[in-house]
Amino acid sequence: MLTGIVVAAPLGITFWLIYIFVTGPLADLDGQVKRVIPARFIPPNVLDYLPGAGIVVAIIALVLLGALAKNFIGRTVIKTGERLVDSMPVVRNLYGFFKNVFEMALQQSERSFKEVALVEYPKEGLWVMAFVVTSTKGEIRHKLADVDENLVSVFVPTTPNPTSGFLLFVPSSDLRILDMTVEEGAKLIFSAGLVTPSYDPDTRVKELEAAAVQLSEEADKDGDRKFALFSKTKE
């Protein structure tokens, strides 16, 4: 029974949430976009037989808007609109807040957590898992230059809710980088240590040895090509 629950519960919850999302927010978006489309472009009776057409139109509109914002004319129009919004006392605060949130989220999506590490926290002798974010920059790096030149920003999540935690600035030499992926580290934290990724030191050593051999072979091939090129040039 417990095994059946473990198998069925994640599947049931996943499909239930997808069903709610598809029949709720997506269905509302589909209907609203269809109502906005002029009848001279697409007759309403045609749209009724095309479920999801409004979502497709919305995606195309977002792509075109993004392409427009990339060129000079689009940037000029957007800046003019932002100046107009900045002249509105309450609206400018709301717009500025949401703009910063989305810009930070999109900019950091390509620079999200890269590695999982161990760091001593909150005191010496106690170790916690942390996600390596990036090298410390700006004023914090300047103020802590006397501590260490190579400071790293790490996020220490809480268990079992990894969405909250602490941002620490620690020397890179104090980190012990793990081989597990970020997804495996998140599972370990979310399960409070119950789901531990498998790890075989011997297998890891063999992988490193194979990688070293491959790099050596590529270096030899590159050296042979350079030598042949040098010989032809000399001739």
N, C-alpha and C positions, 0 to 999 in steps of 0.2 A: 504493500500500500504506500509506504513512504517513497519507494523508488518510483512508483507511478505518479505520485504528487510532484516529485522532483522533475520528472519528464514532462508532465502535462501542464503544470502551473506556468512555467516560463512561456510555453507556446500559447497557452490560452490568454495570458495577460498581454503578450505581444500582439496577437491578432485582434484582441479586443480594443487595445489602444489604437491600432491602425484603423479599425472599423470606425471608431468614434471620430478620429481625425478626418477620415475620408468622407464620412456622412455628415460631419459637422462643419469645421472651418473651411475645408476644401469645397464642399457643396455650396456653402454660402458665397465663397469667392467666385465659384463658377456661375452661380445665378446672378450675382451683381455685375460681373463683367458682361454677361450676355445681355443684360438690360441696358448697358451703356452703348453696346455696338449699334451703330445706326442701321436701320432696316434696309437702306439702299445698298449697303455693302453685303450683308448676309440677312436674308429674311428670317424673322423669328421662328417660323414653323420649321425651318431647316435646323436652327440651333437646338430646338427641342429634341431632335433625333440625334444630336451629337453630344453625348455626355462627356464632360471634360473639355469641351471646346473653349469655354471661358478661361480655364486654367492655361491652356496652350496660348491663347491670345495674351494673357497676362505675362507669361514667360517671355514671349516675343517682344512685348512692349518694354519689359525690363532690360532685355538685351539691347534693344535699340536705344533706350535711355542711357545705358552704360556706354555704348559706342559714341553717342552724342556728347557725353560728358568728357570723353577722352580727347576731343579735338578743340581747337581754339575757340570756335564759335560757341560750342556747348559750354565750355568753362566760363566764357564771358556771360552767357545767359544765367548760369547757375550763380555766379558771383553777384550779378545784379539782383537776382531773387533773394540771395542771402542778405544783402544790404537792406532790402525791403523788409525782410523778417526781423533784422536787428533793430529796426526802428519801432517795433511793437514790444512794449515792456514785458508782458507775460509770455507771449508767444516765443520771444527770442530765448528765454530761459529754457523752456521745454524743448525747443528745436536744438539748442546747443547741447543740452544733456543727451538727447537721443542720438544726435550726430556723433558726439564723442564716443558713446557706447558702441555704436555700429562700426565706426572707423577703427577703434581699438580692437574689436573682435575680428574684423576682417584682416587687419594688418598682422595680428598675432596668430592667425590661423596657420600661416606658413612658418611661423617661428614658435610653435607650441613646444610642449615638453619633448626633449630629445633623448634624455637618459634618466635612468633610475640610479640613485646613489644612497649610501648610508652616511649619516652624519651624527656626531655626538650632540644630543640635545635631550633634555634641557640642562644637563650637566655632564661632566666627564664620567665615562663609564656606562652611560645609557645611550643606546643607539636607536635612531628612528629612520624610517624610509623617507626619502625626499625626491622630488622631481626637479631635475636641472632645467632652469628656464633659459638663462643667458648670462653672459658676463656682465658684471655690474658696471653701470655707466653713469654719467652726469655728476651731480653734486655729491651723491652718496659715495661714489668712487673717489672723488677729490677729498672729501672729509675723512675717509678711512684709508687714505694713501699710506699713512704711517703704520697701519696694521699689516697690510699686505698689498702688493701691487696687482696680484691676480685674484680679485674677488669674484665670486660667482653668486648669482641670485638663484636661490632654491626655494621651492614651495614644499612645505611640510604639511601634508593633509592629515585630517583627523579620521578616526575610525568609529563607526562604519560609514560615515558620511564624508567622502573625500572631496566634496565641493567646498568645504570650509577648511581653514588651516592657518598657517603662519608663513610669512615671507621672511626668509633669513638671508643675510649677506655673509658668506663664509669664504675663507681662503680655499682655493681649489685643491691645495695640498691636504686639506682636512676631509675631503670627500673620498669615499670608497665606491667607485663606479661599479655597478652590477651589470651582469650580462643579460638579465631579463629585459623584455620589452616594456614600454610604457603601459600597454594594455595588461600585461601580466602583473605589473606592479599595482595597477589600479584594482585588479581582481583580488590580489592579496590583501590590500587595504580594505576593500569593500567587504570581504569575507572575514575580517578580523583575524587573518592569519590561517584560516581553515583551508583555503585554496592556495596551495603553494606550487609554483611552477617547477617542473622536474629539472634537475641539474646534475650533469655528470661531468666532473672535472676532466676525466680521461678523454671524453668526447670533445670537450672544449679545447684541450691541448692538441688533439688530432686536427681539429678545424684550423687552429692557428698555424700548425705545421704545414697543412695543405695550402693555406693562404700564403705563407712565406715561400713555399716552393713555387707557387704560381707567380708571385711577384719576381722571384729570382729568374724564372724562365722568361718572363716578359722583358726583364732587364737585359738578359743575354741576347734575346732576339733584337731588341732595340740597339744594343751595342753592335751586333753583327750588321744591322742595316746601316748604322752610322759609319762603320769601318768600310763597308762596300761602297758607300757613297763617297767617302774620303778617297778611296783607291781610284774610283772612276774620275774624280776631280783632279787627282794628282796626275793620272795618265793624260 
